[in-house]
Amino acid sequence: MRLVLTTWNINSVRLRIDLVAKLIKQVRPDVLCLQETKCIDDAFPLKRFKRLGYEHVALNGQKGYHGVAVISKWPFEETNVRTFCDKVDSRHITVAFGEKAQLAQPLVLHNFYVPAGGDIPDPALNPKFEHKLQFLDELKACEPLHPRGDDRHILVGDLNVAPHEHDVWSHKQLLKVVSHTPIECEKLLAAQTHGEWVDVARERIPMSEKVYTWWSYRAADWTVGDRGRRLDHIWVSRALKDRVSDFRILRDARSWERPSDHVPVTMTLDV
């Protein structure tokens, strides 16, 4: 079997549901993970997704902020929501696929929206940055995020950190900018290493090559200077490392009408 999985920070699912439909028709993912859905579960556009062919939806939403969702053609065995930093702020959801999806071995999918962290990269002056650093520490410490041996896990989402030199348009100029500060990069990479996760983008794209998934709304024309950052990630456990057959970033989506500032990232996996 083949799984096509897309992750996308949609920046309001109701506002951009037509863009989601456009993505689905173009990419045809089996599973779509959204972040920053910005709506309560009761307001989620379930009917539209069912018309698009997605019968199975797992939600963790809240009014106006944050929110994550997994929209799937495959049925779930179970779903789970975890709270980080003692805040009920809808930043995580996990689903498991198994016999109902006709899988011989279980497959666990974690969908995250890591806090952005505000503008000041000093936890003593900025509570949002302090929250982000604590969240990354808890990400590393979280036992269910430590797949081992034959465990088949996927971790996706807007992790709000561009951890490597060529994950940003200018390493030197962004060293003191939230999302690329050394402490954030160290903490995200520590979580990746501790969980024995494989970063699919950097497994397939050389470290010397620039890779972005986000471009600021503040730029009148995002293509001028191409000042992007790679904030959206797909990680797989070591048991799945050799099963990734394709990986794509849909840069064109940043030029769609009323776009998100993030673009979709898609992986194809032989399961």
C-alpha positions in Angstrom: 0.0 0.0 0.0 1.0 3.6 -0.6 0.3 6.5 1.7 0.3 10.1 0.3 0.4 12.4 3.3 0.3 16.2 3.2 0.9 18.7 6.1 -0.1 22.3 5.9 -0.5 25.3 8.2 -3.7 26.6 6.6 -4.0 29.8 8.8 -7.8 29.4 9.2 -9.5 26.4 7.6 -12.8 28.1 7.1 -11.3 31.1 5.4 -9.2 29.0 3.1 -11.4 25.9 2.6 -11.4 26.5 -1.2 -7.6 26.5 -1.2 -7.7 23.2 0.7 -10.1 21.8 -2.0 -7.7 23.0 -4.7 -4.8 21.3 -3.0 -6.8 18.0 -2.6 -7.7 18.0 -6.3 -4.0 18.7 -7.3 -2.2 16.4 -4.8 -4.9 13.9 -3.8 -3.5 13.0 -0.4 -4.8 10.0 1.5 -4.2 11.9 4.8 -4.1 15.7 5.3 -2.7 17.2 8.5 -3.7 20.8 9.1 -2.4 23.3 11.7 -3.7 26.7 12.8 -7.2 25.7 11.9 -8.5 28.5 14.1 -12.0 27.1 14.8 -13.8 25.1 17.4 -14.6 21.5 16.5 -18.3 22.1 16.0 -17.5 24.8 13.4 -15.1 22.6 11.3 -16.3 22.2 7.7 -16.8 18.5 7.9 -19.5 18.4 5.2 -17.1 19.9 2.7 -14.4 17.4 3.4 -16.9 14.5 3.1 -17.9 15.8 -0.3 -14.2 15.8 -1.2 -14.0 12.1 -0.2 -12.7 12.3 3.4 -14.9 10.4 5.8 -12.5 10.3 8.8 -11.6 13.5 10.7 -9.8 13.9 14.0 -10.0 17.4 15.6 -8.4 19.4 18.3 -9.6 23.0 17.8 -10.3 26.2 19.6 -11.9 29.5 18.7 -9.8 31.9 16.8 -6.4 30.4 17.6 -4.2 27.4 17.0 -6.0 24.1 16.3 -4.9 20.9 14.5 -6.8 18.4 12.4 -6.2 15.1 10.6 -8.4 14.5 7.6 -8.2 11.0 6.2 -9.6 8.6 3.6 -8.3 5.8 5.9 -10.2 5.0 9.1 -8.5 5.5 12.5 -8.0 2.8 15.1 -7.7 5.5 17.8 -7.1 9.2 18.3 -5.4 11.0 21.2 -4.8 14.6 22.3 -1.9 15.6 24.5 -1.5 18.8 26.5 1.9 20.5 26.6 3.1 23.1 29.1 -0.1 22.7 31.1 -1.9 24.8 28.5 -5.1 23.7 26.8 -4.3 25.4 23.5 -4.9 22.7 20.8 -1.4 22.1 19.5 -1.3 18.3 19.1 -3.3 15.3 17.9 -2.3 11.8 17.3 -4.1 9.1 15.2 -3.3 5.5 14.7 -4.0 3.4 11.7 -4.2 -0.4 11.7 -6.6 -3.2 10.7 -9.4 -0.9 9.8 -7.1 0.6 7.2 -6.0 -2.8 6.1 -2.5 -2.4 7.5 -0.6 -5.5 8.7 1.5 -3.3 11.1 0.2 -0.3 13.0 1.1 3.2 11.8 1.0 6.2 14.3 0.8 9.8 13.1 1.6 12.8 15.3 0.4 16.3 14.1 1.9 19.3 15.9 1.7 23.1 15.9 4.6 24.4 18.0 4.2 27.9 19.5 5.6 30.6 17.3 7.3 32.3 20.2 6.7 36.0 19.6 9.3 38.5 18.4 11.8 38.9 21.3 14.2 35.9 21.6 14.6 36.3 25.3 12.6 34.1 27.7 13.1 36.5 30.5 11.5 39.3 28.5 9.0 37.4 26.4 6.6 34.8 27.9 5.7 33.5 24.4 9.4 32.6 23.8 9.7 31.0 27.2 6.6 28.9 26.3 8.1 27.9 23.0 11.3 26.7 24.6 9.4 24.8 27.3 7.2 23.2 24.6 10.4 22.0 22.7 11.8 20.5 25.9 8.5 18.6 26.5 8.6 17.5 22.9 11.9 15.9 23.6 10.9 14.3 26.9 7.5 12.9 25.7 7.8 9.1 25.8 5.2 8.4 23.0 7.5 10.4 20.7 10.4 8.0 21.1 9.7 5.3 18.5 12.1 2.4 18.6 12.9 -0.7 16.7 10.0 -1.6 14.3 7.8 1.2 15.6 6.2 2.9 12.5 5.7 6.6 13.4 5.3 9.8 11.5 5.6 13.3 13.1 4.5 16.3 11.0 3.5 19.9 11.4 4.4 23.5 11.7 7.3 23.1 14.2 8.1 26.8 13.9 11.8 26.3 13.8 14.1 26.4 10.8 17.0 24.3 12.4 19.7 24.3 9.7 21.8 27.0 8.0 20.1 26.6 4.7 16.6 26.4 6.1 16.5 30.2 6.1 17.3 32.8 3.5 20.2 34.3 5.6 21.7 32.3 8.4 23.7 35.3 9.7 20.9 37.8 9.6 18.4 35.5 11.3 20.5 34.2 14.2 18.7 36.6 16.5 15.3 36.2 14.9 12.8 33.9 16.5 12.5 30.6 14.6 16.3 30.4 13.9 18.0 31.3 17.1 20.7 28.9 18.3 18.7 27.8 21.4 15.6 27.0 19.4 17.5 25.0 16.7 19.4 23.1 19.4 16.2 22.2 21.2 14.4 21.0 18.1 17.4 19.0 16.9 17.7 17.5 20.4 14.1 16.3 20.2 14.7 14.9 16.8 17.9 13.1 17.9 16.4 11.8 21.2 13.4 10.4 19.3 15.6 8.9 16.6 13.6 10.7 14.0 14.6 11.1 10.4 14.0 14.5 8.9 12.6 13.5 5.5 13.4 16.8 3.7 17.0 16.8 4.7 17.3 13.1 4.1 16.4 13.7 0.5 17.6 17.3 -0.1 21.3 18.1 0.4 22.1 20.3 3.4 23.8 22.8 1.0 20.5 23.5 -0.8 18.1 26.2 0.4 14.7 24.8 1.3 11.7 26.9 2.5 8.0 26.3 3.4 7.1 29.8 4.7 7.3 33.3 3.4 6.2 36.4 5.5 3.1 38.3 4.7 5.1 41.4 5.4 6.8 41.2 2.0 4.7 42.8 -0.7 6.0 40.2 -3.2 7.2 37.0 -1.6 9.2 36.0 -4.6 11.5 39.1 -4.5 14.6 38.0 -2.7 12.9 34.6 -1.9 13.3 35.3 1.9 11.8 32.1 3.2 12.2 29.7 6.1 11.6 26.0 6.5 9.2 25.8 9.4 7.0 22.8 8.3 8.5 19.4 8.8 7.8 15.7 8.2 9.8 13.2 10.3 9.6 9.4 10.2 10.9 6.8 12.6 13.9 4.8 11.5 11.7 1.8 10.6 10.1 4.0 7.8 13.3 5.7 6.6 13.7 3.5 3.5 10.0 3.5 2.7 9.8 7.2 1.6 9.4 7.2 -2.2 8.6 10.9 -2.8 8.8 14.3 -1.1 7.5 17.6 -2.4 7.0 21.2 -1.3 4.2 23.0 -3.2 5.8 26.4 -3.5 3.2 27.6 -6.0 0.6 27.6 -3.3 2.1 30.7 -1.8 0.9 32.6 -4.9 -2.7 31.3 -4.7 -5.4 33.9 -4.0 -5.5 34.9 -0.4 -2.9 32.3 0.5 -1.6 31.0 3.8 2.0 32.2 4.5 2.9 28.5 4.7 2.8 26.0 1.8 1.9 22.3 1.7 4.5 19.6 2.2 3.8 16.1 0.9 5.4 12.7 1.4 4.7 9.4 -0.3 5.3 6.4 1.8 5.2 2.7 1.1 3.4 1.1 4.0 
